Structure formats: structure tokens, C-alpha cells
Amino acid sequence: MGSGERTVMQFATLARRSAVRTLREPAIMGPNLFFPMIFFIVLAGGVSAAGGIPGFPTDSYTDFAFTAPFIQGTLLAAISTAAALARDIETGFLDRLLLTPVRSGAILFGHLMGGAALAACQTTLFLAVGLAIGVEIEAGVAGVFVLYAIVILITMGLGGLGAFVALRTGSAEAVMGVFPMFFGLMFLSSLTLPRDLIEADWFRIVATINPLSYVIEGIRSLIITGWDWVALGRSAAVLAGILGLGMWAATSGMRGRVART
């Protein structure tokens, strides 16, 4: 067996371990599946009057707000994945694994697949609930596949940033301390209103600078508009940047961890 085949087998084995461990933990699966839906229900009910604002892009605020569970779900999945890596460090499992012939890249990216699997499960549940209450995906079946791709890529990118914290600190508590920052980015974005309808200048400027706004707008365009290539193009550019930064940070953190082992 060549080195490439061994690496692929190592990656597949570790990805399966990470995914199965994540999906079997009720303490992770429960909150990550249900909290985003609760937040969506509260948001859709509490801010529904915004749908009557002149120039609002859709008649249904529920459709507009349906982006929220996907975004919150990605944040929770990314943090959960990074926290699981930190627990592997705390128990000594990662250091023991690094002493074996397993490649560090396979360890890292296999681990991130746990977050990708969780994000896919969340997306499936959210879509099922959304369709059941009457939300329509204007981009159709192809748009659903693009939605899955966006959710998985942003989860892996943010998960890579969380993994960097885990690898540098070795502490699950430190990783969980990053969550408020991610959550703040979600609220300081165009999640609740289109950027051009935000009246507070400082909020509109922050939402425009916030890269998460463009990911949100890309997902939203699939739901309420269809194929908005401008929104999807901006979303793709931001996704590429977050994914590249996350993978670079995670790889850098893993190199540092290997050097200390």
C-alpha cells in the first residue's frame, strides 16, 4: 500500500471516529439541533413586523429569518468540534496518536469531519422543519445542495479556527470561551434585517464589514430569491477566505503541537 493510500485510509478512519463520536453524544446533538430552531421561532415571531417595512425583500419574515438556524447551527457545530479536539488533548489521546505513524494532517482533517457531519445532520433537520411550516427554497433542489455545501464549508472554516485555539491551549474551556465572539458576529450582521434597511449607521457599517453577513446573504438568496449570482459570488469569496484562514490556522496549530510532542 502506497503512502497516499495509507493517508486516505487514516483520514477515513479518523473521520469516521469523529463523526460517530459526535453523533452519539446527546449532550452535543440535543442543543445543536434544537437551540437553533428555538432561536428561529423566537426571531420569526418577535421581529415579524419587519416584513412590512417598505423595500423588504419578501412578504414573509419567516422565510427571511430561516437563515438563522443554519448560521447558528454552523457556529455550534464548529465550537463542538474544536471542544472535542481539546478534550482529546486533555486526555492525552492526541499526543499518543501523534506518536504513531498516522499523519498529523489526517488527524486534523479527519477530526474536522465530525463537525461537517454534525452540520449536515442539522441542515437536514432544519430543512425538514422549514418545509413542514411552509418555507420554500426558491433555488430548488440544486439550491439545497448548494446550501449544504455552504453550511459544511463555513463549519469547517470556523472549526479550523476553533481547532487552532484547542491546539494552542489544550483546553476545552478556552475553546468554549471563543463562542461568545462567534455569537456576537452573528448578531452584528444582516441576520435580522437587510443591510440597506438598517437605519443605525454604526450597525450598518459593522454589518457591512462583518464577513458573516455575506455568508448569510448567500444562504438567504437561495431561500427567498433563487439564483442571485452577486450574493452567491460574495458568499463564495468569503467562504474561501474563512476556509483558507481556518485551515492555515489549524495546520499551524497542529505543527506546533507535533513539535512539542
C-alpha positions in Angstrom: 0.0 0.0 0.0 1.4 3.4 -1.0 1.8 6.4 1.3 -1.1 8.1 -0.4 -3.4 5.2 0.1 -2.4 4.9 3.8 -3.1 8.6 4.3 -6.5 8.3 2.8 -7.3 5.2 4.9 -6.1 7.1 8.0 -8.2 10.1 7.2 -11.3 7.9 6.6 -10.8 6.0 9.9 -10.4 9.2 11.9 -13.2 11.0 10.1 -15.5 8.1 10.9 -14.4 8.1 14.6 -15.0 11.8 14.9 -18.4 11.7 13.2 -19.6 8.7 15.1 -18.5 10.2 18.4 -20.2 13.5 17.7 -23.4 11.9 16.6 -23.6 9.6 19.6 -23.2 12.3 22.2 -26.7 13.6 23.3 -25.1 16.5 25.1 -23.8 17.7 21.8 -26.6 16.6 19.4 -29.5 17.8 21.5 -28.5 21.5 22.0 -27.0 21.8 18.5 -30.2 20.5 16.8 -32.9 22.2 18.9 -31.4 25.6 20.1 -31.1 27.0 16.6 -34.8 26.1 15.9 -35.9 27.7 19.1 -33.9 30.8 18.2 -35.5 30.8 14.7 -39.1 30.6 16.2 -38.4 33.4 18.6 -36.8 35.6 15.9 -39.6 34.9 13.3 -42.3 35.7 15.9 -40.6 38.6 17.6 -39.5 40.6 14.6 -42.2 39.5 12.1 -43.4 43.2 11.9 -40.2 44.0 10.0 -41.7 42.2 7.0 -44.0 45.2 6.5 -41.1 47.7 6.0 -41.1 49.3 2.5 -38.5 47.7 0.4 -38.3 44.4 2.4 -37.2 41.7 0.0 -40.1 39.2 0.8 -43.6 39.2 2.1 -42.8 36.6 4.7 -40.4 37.4 7.5 -40.4 33.7 8.4 -38.7 32.9 5.0 -36.3 35.8 5.6 -35.4 34.6 9.1 -35.0 30.9 8.0 -31.3 31.7 7.5 -30.9 31.9 11.3 -30.9 28.2 12.3 -28.3 27.3 9.6 -25.9 30.1 10.8 -26.3 29.3 14.5 -26.0 25.6 13.7 -22.7 26.1 12.0 -21.3 28.1 14.9 -22.4 25.4 17.4 -21.0 22.6 15.2 -17.7 24.4 14.8 -17.3 25.0 18.5 -18.4 21.5 19.4 -15.8 20.0 17.0 -13.0 22.2 18.4 -14.0 21.4 22.0 -13.9 17.7 21.2 -10.3 18.1 19.9 -9.4 19.9 23.1 -10.8 17.0 25.2 -8.6 14.6 23.2 -5.6 16.8 24.2 -6.7 16.9 27.8 -7.0 13.1 28.0 -3.6 12.6 26.2 -5.3 10.8 23.3 -4.0 13.2 20.7 -0.4 13.1 22.0 -0.4 9.3 21.9 -1.9 9.3 18.4 0.9 11.7 17.3 3.5 9.1 18.4 2.1 6.6 15.8 2.7 6.6 12.1 -0.6 8.4 11.5 -0.1 11.6 9.6 -0.9 14.8 11.5 -2.9 16.1 8.5 -5.1 13.1 8.5 -5.7 13.5 12.3 -6.6 17.2 11.9 -8.9 17.0 8.8 -10.4 13.7 9.9 -11.4 15.4 13.2 -13.0 18.3 11.4 -15.2 15.9 9.5 -17.1 15.4 12.8 -18.2 19.0 12.6 -19.1 18.6 8.9 -21.2 15.5 9.7 -23.0 17.4 12.5 -23.6 20.3 10.2 -25.1 18.1 7.6 -27.5 16.5 10.1 -28.5 19.9 11.4 -29.2 21.1 7.9 -31.4 18.1 7.2 -33.5 18.7 10.3 -33.8 22.4 9.7 -34.9 21.9 6.1 -37.4 19.3 7.1 -38.9 21.7 9.7 -38.8 24.7 7.4 -40.6 22.8 4.6 -43.2 21.5 7.0 -44.1 25.0 8.1 -44.3 26.3 4.5 -40.9 27.8 3.8 -39.9 27.3 0.1 -36.4 27.1 -1.3 -36.7 29.3 -4.4 -33.5 27.9 -5.9 -35.0 24.4 -5.9 -33.3 21.1 -5.4 -30.0 22.3 -6.8 -30.1 25.2 -4.3 -30.5 22.7 -1.5 -27.2 21.1 -2.5 -25.5 24.5 -2.6 -27.0 25.2 0.9 -25.4 22.0 2.2 -22.1 23.0 0.7 -22.1 26.5 2.2 -23.0 25.1 5.7 -20.4 22.4 5.6 -17.6 24.7 4.3 -18.3 27.5 6.9 -18.4 24.9 9.6 -15.0 23.5 8.6 -13.5 27.0 8.3 -14.8 28.2 11.7 -13.9 24.7 13.1 -10.4 25.2 11.9 -10.1 28.5 13.8 -11.5 26.7 16.9 -9.1 23.9 16.4 -6.2 26.4 16.4 -7.3 27.6 19.9 -7.7 24.0 21.0 -4.2 23.0 19.8 -2.5 26.1 21.3 -4.2 25.9 24.7 -5.2 22.3 25.1 -8.2 23.5 27.0 -11.9 22.8 26.2 -12.8 25.8 28.4 -10.7 28.1 26.3 -12.4 26.9 23.2 -15.8 27.4 24.7 -14.7 30.9 25.5 -14.4 31.7 21.8 -18.2 31.0 21.3 -19.4 34.4 22.5 -17.2 36.1 19.9 -18.7 33.9 17.1 -22.2 34.5 18.5 -21.5 38.3 18.6 -20.6 38.2 14.9 -23.9 36.5 14.1 -25.9 39.3 15.8 -23.8 42.1 14.3 -24.6 41.0 10.8 -27.5 41.2 8.4 -29.2 38.3 10.1 -32.3 40.2 11.2 -32.6 42.9 8.5 -31.1 43.6 5.0 -28.1 45.9 5.3 -29.8 48.6 3.2 -32.7 48.8 5.7 -30.6 49.1 8.8 -31.1 52.7 10.0 -28.4 52.9 12.6 -25.2 53.9 10.8 -22.8 52.2 13.1 -24.8 48.9 12.9 -25.0 49.1 9.1 -21.2 49.7 8.8 -20.4 46.8 11.2 -22.8 44.5 9.3 -21.1 45.5 6.0 -17.6 44.8 7.4 -18.7 41.6 9.0 -17.9 38.7 6.7 -20.6 36.5 8.2 -23.2 38.9 6.6 -22.2 37.7 3.1 -22.5 34.1 4.0 -25.9 34.8 5.5 -27.0 36.7 2.3 -25.8 33.8 0.1 -27.9 31.3 2.0 -30.9 33.7 2.1 -30.7 34.3 -1.6 -31.2 30.6 -2.2 -34.3 30.7 0.0 -36.1 33.9 -0.9 -34.7 34.9 -4.3 -33.4 31.9 -6.2 -30.1 32.2 -8.1 -28.7 35.6 -7.1 -25.2 35.3 -8.5 -24.0 38.5 -6.9 -24.9 37.3 -3.4 -23.6 33.8 -4.1 -20.4 35.2 -5.5 -19.7 37.3 -2.5 -20.6 34.4 -0.3 -18.2 32.1 -2.2 -15.4 34.6 -1.8 -15.9 35.0 1.9 -16.2 31.2 2.3 -12.9 30.7 0.5 -11.3 33.3 2.8 -12.7 31.8 6.1 -11.9 28.2 5.0 -8.4 29.1 3.9 -7.7 31.0 7.1 -9.2 28.3 9.2 -7.2 25.5 7.6 -4.0 27.6 7.8 -4.6 28.3 11.5 -5.4 24.7 12.3 -2.4 23.4 10.3 -0.1 25.9 12.1 -1.5 24.8 15.5 -1.0 21.1 14.6 2.6 21.7 13.6 3.2 23.4 16.9 1.6 20.5 18.7 3.7 18.0 16.9 6.9 19.9 17.7 6.0 19.8 21.4 5.3 16.0 21.3 
